[in-house]
Amino acid sequence: MKNKKLLLFFSIVLVIVIITVVFVNQRETTYGNLLERNLEGETISAISIRHYTQSEDRNMRLNSPEEISKLTSDLSEMELDRTRTAMGRNYIVLFHTEEGYSFAMSFDDNGVVRITGENSDFQIQGENRLLETLNSFEDKWSIVD
């Protein structure tokens, strides 16, 4: 009888540990995983970005493989956690593929990311390399009338 209670106790503890590990792993992902999940195996041919500010709106389009890589594969290991934090819509990014498929991502200066088709928003963990990378393309922005 004592062995059955001990076995039951350890079984319950094991189930709780497994549920916790699965839940925590579902909350965390990487930028690369999100892109891969939404690209569905297609290759990005261009990226269009619109930046909304109080004073002006700006557009940018990245076409070269080097530029696209800076905003995709170079940032793929950037860690993200699911969040319920409200986001401001400072940037809208459209990923265009060679096959004509595209999907949208928006993010704000605080590192909250939303990708069309995902069930929740994500918070960039650590340094906001996505914003830093966009700022490195300063000469590519054009003002929207």
Secondary structure, DSSP 4 states (H G I P E B T S, - for coil): -HHHHHHHHHHHHHHHHHHHHHHHHHHEEEHHHHHHHHHTTPPEEEEEEEEE-SS-EEEEEE-SHHHHHHHTGGGTT-EEEEE-------EEEEEEETTS-EEEEEE-TT-EEEETT-SSEEEE-SS-HHHHHHHTTGGG-EEE-
